[in-house]
Amino acid sequence: MRRFQDLGVWQKSHLLTLKIYSLSQSFPKDEQYGLISQIRRSSAAIPTNIAEGCGRNSNPEMKRFLIISSGSSSELEYQLLLAKDLNYISDIVYKELSDLVIEIRKMIHAFIVKLS
């Protein structure tokens, strides 16, 4: 069993989630049950699935949860693009967060390869 808090990919994805929660507070209130909910859920799903995978007893199960985390990162990447196109976030903020999401997805992929 791994301790998820020790994993760099979990730490980075947790910080990303904190940034997303803070950022989404400035979105229009009519997005409360729309984009705010979706972007928070997909960002939190990345470290959540990494943590759940660490609680499993095999590398194949860990790998499965990492694949789910990777999918959530793709979902978040699109939601950030949508937020930018709706003018909820600036181009600069979009680029910063999008680059971080891509970096995390690369880390997840490297972890998957390591487990294979």
OpenMM code with the backbone's topology and positions (N, CA, C; nanometers):
from openmm import Vec3, app, unit

residues = "MET ARG ARG PHE GLN ASP LEU GLY VAL TRP GLN LYS SER HIS LEU LEU THR LEU LYS ILE TYR SER LEU SER GLN SER PHE PRO LYS ASP GLU GLN TYR GLY LEU ILE SER GLN ILE ARG ARG SER SER ALA ALA ILE PRO THR ASN ILE ALA GLU GLY CYS GLY ARG ASN SER ASN PRO GLU MET LYS ARG PHE LEU ILE ILE SER SER GLY SER SER SER GLU LEU GLU TYR GLN LEU LEU LEU ALA LYS ASP LEU ASN TYR ILE SER ASP ILE VAL TYR LYS GLU LEU SER ASP LEU VAL ILE GLU ILE ARG LYS MET ILE HIS ALA PHE ILE VAL LYS LEU SER".split()
positions = [
    Vec3(0.0840, -0.1177, 0.0000),
    Vec3(0.0000, 0.0000, 0.0000),
    Vec3(0.0886, 0.1242, 0.0000),
    Vec3(0.0553, 0.2181, -0.0877),
    Vec3(0.1305, 0.3424, -0.0995),
    Vec3(0.0640, 0.4523, -0.0159),
    Vec3(0.1428, 0.5470, 0.0261),
    Vec3(0.0903, 0.6653, 0.0953),
    Vec3(0.0751, 0.7747, -0.0097),
    Vec3(-0.0484, 0.8056, -0.0470),
    Vec3(-0.0727, 0.8961, -0.1593),
    Vec3(-0.0148, 1.0351, -0.1371),
    Vec3(-0.0092, 1.0798, -0.0117),
    Vec3(0.0428, 1.2139, 0.0164),
    Vec3(0.1902, 1.2280, -0.0202),
    Vec3(0.2614, 1.1159, -0.0336),
    Vec3(0.4033, 1.1196, -0.0681),
    Vec3(0.4280, 1.1291, -0.2179),
    Vec3(0.3249, 1.1100, -0.2977),
    Vec3(0.3408, 1.1105, -0.4432),
    Vec3(0.3387, 1.2530, -0.4981),
    Vec3(0.4408, 1.2880, -0.5760),
    Vec3(0.4484, 1.4204, -0.6367),
    Vec3(0.3274, 1.4508, -0.7240),
    Vec3(0.2803, 1.3514, -0.7968),
    Vec3(0.1649, 1.3722, -0.8848),
    Vec3(0.0393, 1.4018, -0.8033),
    Vec3(0.0246, 1.3382, -0.6884),
    Vec3(-0.0903, 1.3686, -0.6030),
    Vec3(-0.0767, 1.5099, -0.5464),
    Vec3(0.0426, 1.5454, -0.4978),
    Vec3(0.0647, 1.6778, -0.4402),
    Vec3(0.0330, 1.7880, -0.5402),
    Vec3(0.0810, 1.7699, -0.6636),
    Vec3(0.0582, 1.8698, -0.7675),
    Vec3(-0.0898, 1.8786, -0.8042),
    Vec3(-0.1553, 1.7645, -0.8129),
    Vec3(-0.2975, 1.7655, -0.8497),
    Vec3(-0.3839, 1.8210, -0.7356),
    Vec3(-0.3415, 1.8005, -0.6128),
    Vec3(-0.4131, 1.8588, -0.4982),
    Vec3(-0.4025, 2.0118, -0.5033),
    Vec3(-0.2831, 2.0635, -0.5303),
    Vec3(-0.2650, 2.2086, -0.5411),
    Vec3(-0.3474, 2.2657, -0.6564),
    Vec3(-0.3538, 2.1915, -0.7670),
    Vec3(-0.4366, 2.2342, -0.8798),
    Vec3(-0.5831, 2.2432, -0.8367),
    Vec3(-0.6293, 2.1455, -0.7642),
    Vec3(-0.7683, 2.1451, -0.7176),
    Vec3(-0.7957, 2.2653, -0.6278),
    Vec3(-0.7041, 2.2969, -0.5393),
    Vec3(-0.7211, 2.4147, -0.4535),
    Vec3(-0.7298, 2.5420, -0.5376),
    Vec3(-0.6477, 2.5511, -0.6421),
    Vec3(-0.6517, 2.6678, -0.7310),
    Vec3(-0.7853, 2.6767, -0.8042),
    Vec3(-0.8347, 2.5629, -0.8499),
    Vec3(-0.9617, 2.5599, -0.9226),
    Vec3(-1.0762, 2.6027, -0.8310),
    Vec3(-1.0778, 2.5535, -0.7082),
    Vec3(-1.1835, 2.5923, -0.6144),
    Vec3(-1.1808, 2.7431, -0.5895),
    Vec3(-1.0628, 2.7976, -0.5701),
    Vec3(-1.0494, 2.9409, -0.5461),
    Vec3(-1.0917, 3.0210, -0.6691),
    Vec3(-1.0431, 2.9820, -0.7833),
    Vec3(-1.0736, 3.0512, -0.9080),
    Vec3(-1.2227, 3.0490, -0.9403),
    Vec3(-1.2845, 2.9350, -0.9226),
    Vec3(-1.4249, 2.9204, -0.9621),
    Vec3(-1.5202, 3.0008, -0.8727),
    Vec3(-1.4719, 3.0500, -0.7609),
    Vec3(-1.5549, 3.1360, -0.6756),
    Vec3(-1.5940, 3.2651, -0.7468),
    Vec3(-1.5131, 3.3045, -0.8452),
    Vec3(-1.5415, 3.4296, -0.9173),
    Vec3(-1.6307, 3.4090, -1.0392),
    Vec3(-1.6672, 3.2851, -1.0695),
    Vec3(-1.7558, 3.2587, -1.1829),
    Vec3(-1.8953, 3.3135, -1.1514),
    Vec3(-1.9733, 3.3419, -1.2544),
    Vec3(-2.1103, 3.3905, -1.2308),
    Vec3(-2.1916, 3.2924, -1.1458),
    Vec3(-2.2751, 3.3476, -1.0604),
    Vec3(-2.3557, 3.2632, -0.9700),
    Vec3(-2.4493, 3.1697, -1.0446),
    Vec3(-2.4907, 3.2072, -1.1662),
    Vec3(-2.5796, 3.1179, -1.2407),
    Vec3(-2.5074, 2.9930, -1.2920),
    Vec3(-2.3756, 2.9866, -1.2725),
    Vec3(-2.2975, 2.8666, -1.3077),
    Vec3(-2.2812, 2.7726, -1.1884),
    Vec3(-2.3427, 2.8059, -1.0755),
    Vec3(-2.3269, 2.7255, -0.9531),
    Vec3(-2.3503, 2.5764, -0.9773),
    Vec3(-2.4559, 2.5438, -1.0510),
    Vec3(-2.4884, 2.4030, -1.0744),
    Vec3(-2.4457, 2.3580, -1.2136),
    Vec3(-2.3733, 2.4421, -1.2823),
    Vec3(-2.3230, 2.4103, -1.4149),
    Vec3(-2.1720, 2.3957, -1.4119),
    Vec3(-2.1053, 2.4929, -1.4719),
    Vec3(-1.9604, 2.4835, -1.4879),
    Vec3(-1.8853, 2.4813, -1.3549),
    Vec3(-1.9301, 2.5551, -1.2560),
    Vec3(-1.8601, 2.5551, -1.1267),
    Vec3(-1.8577, 2.4134, -1.0692),
    Vec3(-1.9720, 2.3503, -1.0674),
    Vec3(-1.9816, 2.2144, -1.0144),
    Vec3(-1.8962, 2.1169, -1.0965),
    Vec3(-1.9033, 2.1278, -1.2286),
    Vec3(-1.8294, 2.0355, -1.3154),
    Vec3(-1.6789, 2.0530, -1.3026),
    Vec3(-1.6322, 2.1781, -1.3039),
    Vec3(-1.4882, 2.2026, -1.3013),
    Vec3(-1.4286, 2.1629, -1.1664),
    Vec3(-1.5045, 2.1838, -1.0602),
    Vec3(-1.4573, 2.1415, -0.9278),
    Vec3(-1.4542, 1.9892, -0.9175),
    Vec3(-1.5582, 1.9259, -0.9677),
    Vec3(-1.5660, 1.7799, -0.9593),
    Vec3(-1.4536, 1.7139, -1.0403),
    Vec3(-1.4291, 1.7626, -1.1623),
    Vec3(-1.3239, 1.7001, -1.2435),
    Vec3(-1.1856, 1.7268, -1.1862),
    Vec3(-1.1633, 1.8466, -1.1301),
    Vec3(-1.0316, 1.8735, -1.0711),
    Vec3(-1.0090, 1.7870, -0.9477),
    Vec3(-1.1105, 1.7743, -0.8635),
    Vec3(-1.0975, 1.6922, -0.7423),
    Vec3(-1.0863, 1.5436, -0.7746),
    Vec3(-1.1416, 1.5018, -0.8874),
    Vec3(-1.1358, 1.3604, -0.9254),
    Vec3(-0.9928, 1.3146, -0.9551),
    Vec3(-0.9072, 1.4066, -0.9948),
    Vec3(-0.7686, 1.3680, -1.0272),
    Vec3(-0.6971, 1.3175, -0.9012),
    Vec3(-0.6806, 1.3992, -0.7964),
    Vec3(-0.6133, 1.3475, -0.6765),
    Vec3(-0.6956, 1.2423, -0.6019),
    Vec3(-0.8280, 1.2501, -0.6121),
    Vec3(-0.9123, 1.1515, -0.5444),
    Vec3(-0.8861, 1.0115, -0.5981),
    Vec3(-0.8810, 0.9973, -0.7296),
    Vec3(-0.8578, 0.8656, -0.7885),
    Vec3(-0.7156, 0.8165, -0.7659),
    Vec3(-0.6201, 0.9084, -0.7609),
    Vec3(-0.4835, 0.8681, -0.7259),
    Vec3(-0.4827, 0.8126, -0.5834),
    Vec3(-0.5485, 0.8833, -0.4931),
    Vec3(-0.5550, 0.8373, -0.3537),
    Vec3(-0.6251, 0.7027, -0.3439),
    Vec3(-0.7351, 0.6867, -0.4144),
    Vec3(-0.8068, 0.5586, -0.4090),
    Vec3(-0.7221, 0.4451, -0.4639),
    Vec3(-0.6513, 0.4713, -0.5730),
    Vec3(-0.5633, 0.3694, -0.6299),
    Vec3(-0.4550, 0.3272, -0.5327),
    Vec3(-0.4044, 0.4230, -0.4552),
    Vec3(-0.3011, 0.3901, -0.3562),
    Vec3(-0.3537, 0.2980, -0.2472),
    Vec3(-0.4827, 0.3026, -0.2239),
    Vec3(-0.5424, 0.2178, -0.1212),
    Vec3(-0.5711, 0.0768, -0.1693),
    Vec3(-0.5495, 0.0516, -0.2956),
    Vec3(-0.5727, -0.0819, -0.3507),
    Vec3(-0.4474, -0.1674, -0.3345),
    Vec3(-0.4645, -0.2962, -0.3492),
    Vec3(-0.3549, -0.3885, -0.3178),
    Vec3(-0.2754, -0.4385, -0.4371),
    Vec3(-0.2987, -0.3816, -0.5553),
    Vec3(-0.2244, -0.4327, -0.6708),
    Vec3(-0.1922, -0.3214, -0.7687),
    Vec3(-0.0858, -0.3429, -0.8430),
    Vec3(-0.0486, -0.2463, -0.9460),
    Vec3(-0.1547, -0.2342, -1.0548),
    Vec3(-0.2181, -0.3443, -1.0987),
    Vec3(-0.3235, -0.3279, -1.2006),
    Vec3(-0.4386, -0.2391, -1.1530),
    Vec3(-0.4763, -0.2511, -1.0258),
    Vec3(-0.5823, -0.1643, -0.9737),
    Vec3(-0.5343, -0.0191, -0.9651),
    Vec3(-0.4109, 0.0001, -0.9212),
    Vec3(-0.3548, 0.1354, -0.9158),
    Vec3(-0.3547, 0.1957, -1.0555),
    Vec3(-0.3137, 0.1176, -1.1523),
    Vec3(-0.3090, 0.1634, -1.2908),
    Vec3(-0.4488, 0.2050, -1.3389),
    Vec3(-0.5496, 0.1276, -1.3046),
    Vec3(-0.6872, 0.1578, -1.3453),
    Vec3(-0.7312, 0.2937, -1.2907),
    Vec3(-0.6983, 0.3219, -1.1657),
    Vec3(-0.7366, 0.4502, -1.1071),
    Vec3(-0.6543, 0.5659, -1.1644),
    Vec3(-0.5305, 0.5385, -1.2037),
    Vec3(-0.4510, 0.6415, -1.2704),
    Vec3(-0.5100, 0.6753, -1.4073),
    Vec3(-0.5598, 0.5746, -1.4776),
    Vec3(-0.6240, 0.5977, -1.6078),
    Vec3(-0.7488, 0.6849, -1.5895),
    Vec3(-0.8238, 0.6586, -1.4853),
    Vec3(-0.9421, 0.7411, -1.4564),
    Vec3(-0.8987, 0.8851, -1.4254),
    Vec3(-0.7910, 0.9008, -1.3487),
    Vec3(-0.7384, 1.0342, -1.3187),
    Vec3(-0.6981, 1.1078, -1.4454),
    Vec3(-0.6364, 1.0361, -1.5361),
    Vec3(-0.5962, 1.0960, -1.6628),
    Vec3(-0.7181, 1.1441, -1.7408),
    Vec3(-0.8234, 1.0651, -1.7418),
    Vec3(-0.9470, 1.1058, -1.8079),
    Vec3(-1.0057, 1.2312, -1.7451),
    Vec3(-1.0011, 1.2389, -1.6147),
    Vec3(-1.0507, 1.3579, -1.5459),
    Vec3(-0.9669, 1.4804, -1.5800),
    Vec3(-0.8378, 1.4608, -1.6008),
    Vec3(-0.7530, 1.5743, -1.6385),
    Vec3(-0.7896, 1.6259, -1.7779),
    Vec3(-0.8256, 1.5364, -1.8680),
    Vec3(-0.8706, 1.5794, -2.0009),
    Vec3(-1.0022, 1.6564, -1.9907),
    Vec3(-1.0914, 1.6079, -1.9068),
    Vec3(-1.2187, 1.6759, -1.8838),
    Vec3(-1.1941, 1.8163, -1.8288),
    Vec3(-1.1041, 1.8273, -1.7325),
    Vec3(-1.0717, 1.9574, -1.6737),
    Vec3(-1.0084, 2.0493, -1.7774),
    Vec3(-0.9237, 1.9954, -1.8615),
    Vec3(-0.8591, 2.0776, -1.9642),
    Vec3(-0.9649, 2.1428, -2.0537),
    Vec3(-1.0655, 2.0657, -2.0928),
    Vec3(-1.1736, 2.1236, -2.1735),
    Vec3(-1.2525, 2.2286, -2.0940),
    Vec3(-1.2831, 2.2005, -1.9700),
    Vec3(-1.3623, 2.2947, -1.8904),
    Vec3(-1.2881, 2.4267, -1.8706),
    Vec3(-1.1554, 2.4205, -1.8605),
    Vec3(-1.0766, 2.5439, -1.8528),
    Vec3(-1.0864, 2.6219, -1.9835),
    Vec3(-1.0818, 2.5520, -2.0959),
    Vec3(-1.0967, 2.6172, -2.2258),
    Vec3(-1.2343, 2.6830, -2.2361),
    Vec3(-1.3368, 2.6131, -2.1917),
    Vec3(-1.4719, 2.6680, -2.1921),
    Vec3(-1.4796, 2.7931, -2.1046),
    Vec3(-1.4213, 2.7873, -1.9861),
    Vec3(-1.4207, 2.9032, -1.8959),
    Vec3(-1.3507, 3.0225, -1.9606),
    Vec3(-1.2422, 2.9955, -2.0315),
    Vec3(-1.1711, 3.1036, -2.1018),
    Vec3(-1.2583, 3.1610, -2.2127),
    Vec3(-1.3183, 3.0734, -2.2917),
    Vec3(-1.4005, 3.1192, -2.4037),
    Vec3(-1.5261, 3.1926, -2.3582),
    Vec3(-1.5723, 3.1639, -2.2378),
    Vec3(-1.6862, 3.2358, -2.1802),
    Vec3(-1.6420, 3.3627, -2.1060),
    Vec3(-1.5116, 3.3901, -2.1093),
    Vec3(-1.4514, 3.5070, -2.0437),
    Vec3(-1.4654, 3.5041, -1.8923),
    Vec3(-1.4653, 3.3827, -1.8352),
    Vec3(-1.4663, 3.3688, -1.6897),
    Vec3(-1.3238, 3.3729, -1.6352),
    Vec3(-1.2271, 3.3368, -1.7200),
    Vec3(-1.0858, 3.3434, -1.6814),
    Vec3(-1.0076, 3.4075, -1.7961),
    Vec3(-0.8962, 3.4675, -1.7623),
    Vec3(-0.8127, 3.5333, -1.8634),
    Vec3(-0.7302, 3.4307, -1.9408),
    Vec3(-0.6765, 3.4750, -2.0524),
    Vec3(-0.5883, 3.3893, -2.1321),
    Vec3(-0.4662, 3.3457, -2.0510),
    Vec3(-0.4155, 3.4364, -1.9696),
    Vec3(-0.2957, 3.4065, -1.8891),
    Vec3(-0.3260, 3.2980, -1.7859),
    Vec3(-0.4378, 3.3115, -1.7154),
    Vec3(-0.4775, 3.2119, -1.6158),
    Vec3(-0.5055, 3.0786, -1.6843),
    Vec3(-0.5732, 3.0842, -1.7981),
    Vec3(-0.6004, 2.9615, -1.8741),
    Vec3(-0.4705, 2.8895, -1.9084),
    Vec3(-0.3736, 2.9631, -1.9616),
    Vec3(-0.2459, 2.9021, -2.0025),
    Vec3(-0.1752, 2.8399, -1.8828),
    Vec3(-0.1703, 2.9121, -1.7724),
    Vec3(-0.1033, 2.8621, -1.6516),
    Vec3(-0.1673, 2.7310, -1.6030),
    Vec3(-0.2991, 2.7308, -1.5935),
    Vec3(-0.3687, 2.6123, -1.5425),
    Vec3(-0.3675, 2.4978, -1.6436),
    Vec3(-0.3827, 2.5304, -1.7691),
    Vec3(-0.3798, 2.4278, -1.8733),
    Vec3(-0.2426, 2.3599, -1.8778),
    Vec3(-0.1366, 2.4389, -1.8677),
    Vec3(-0.0015, 2.3815, -1.8647),
    Vec3(0.0165, 2.2898, -1.7441),
    Vec3(-0.0393, 2.3283, -1.6311),
    Vec3(-0.0302, 2.2462, -1.5104),
    Vec3(-0.1073, 2.1151, -1.5280),
    Vec3(-0.2242, 2.1225, -1.5886),
    Vec3(-0.3024, 2.0013, -1.6147),
    Vec3(-0.2250, 1.9075, -1.7062),
    Vec3(-0.1648, 1.9607, -1.8103),
    Vec3(-0.0873, 1.8788, -1.9041),
    Vec3(0.0326, 1.8157, -1.8331),
    Vec3(0.0991, 1.8926, -1.7486),
    Vec3(0.2124, 1.8395, -1.6718),
    Vec3(0.1676, 1.7239, -1.5819),
    Vec3(0.0554, 1.7405, -1.5162),
    Vec3(0.0028, 1.6348, -1.4290),
    Vec3(-0.0324, 1.5113, -1.5106),
    Vec3(-0.0956, 1.5310, -1.6270),
    Vec3(-0.1313, 1.4166, -1.7104),
    Vec3(-0.0052, 1.3410, -1.7554),
    Vec3(0.1013, 1.4125, -1.7859),
    Vec3(0.2282, 1.3481, -1.8221),
    Vec3(0.2848, 1.2687, -1.7041),
    Vec3(0.2722, 1.3239, -1.5848),
    Vec3(0.3186, 1.2533, -1.4648),
    Vec3(0.2365, 1.1258, -1.4423),
    Vec3(0.1062, 1.1358, -1.4634),
    Vec3(0.0194, 1.0186, -1.4488),
    Vec3(0.0597, 0.9118, -1.5494),
    Vec3(0.0809, 0.9534, -1.6734),
    Vec3(0.1208, 0.8577, -1.7784),
    Vec3(0.2529, 0.7896, -1.7422),
    Vec3(0.3494, 0.8664, -1.6951),
    Vec3(0.4787, 0.8091, -1.6552),
    Vec3(0.4603, 0.7075, -1.5419),
    Vec3(0.3723, 0.7364, -1.4494),
    Vec3(0.3439, 0.6453, -1.3378),
    Vec3(0.2808, 0.5174, -1.3916),
    Vec3(0.1878, 0.5319, -1.4874),
    Vec3(0.1245, 0.4140, -1.5484),
    Vec3(0.2292, 0.3266, -1.6155),
    Vec3(0.3190, 0.3879, -1.6894),
    Vec3(0.4253, 0.3130, -1.7580),
    Vec3(0.5131, 0.2429, -1.6572),
    Vec3(0.5449, 0.3095, -1.5478),
    Vec3(0.6289, 0.2510, -1.4417),
    Vec3(0.5621, 0.1272, -1.3809),
    Vec3(0.4295, 0.1298, -1.3711),
    Vec3(0.3569, 0.0167, -1.3120),
    Vec3(0.3409, -0.1011, -1.4079),
    Vec3(0.3584, -0.0749, -1.5367),
    Vec3(0.3360, -0.1807, -1.6384),
    Vec3(0.4500, -0.2794, -1.6460),
] * unit.nanometer
topology = app.Topology()
chain = topology.addChain("A")
for resn in residues:
    res = topology.addResidue(resn, chain)
    for name in ("N", "CA", "C"):
        topology.addAtom(name, app.Element.getBySymbol(name[0]), res)
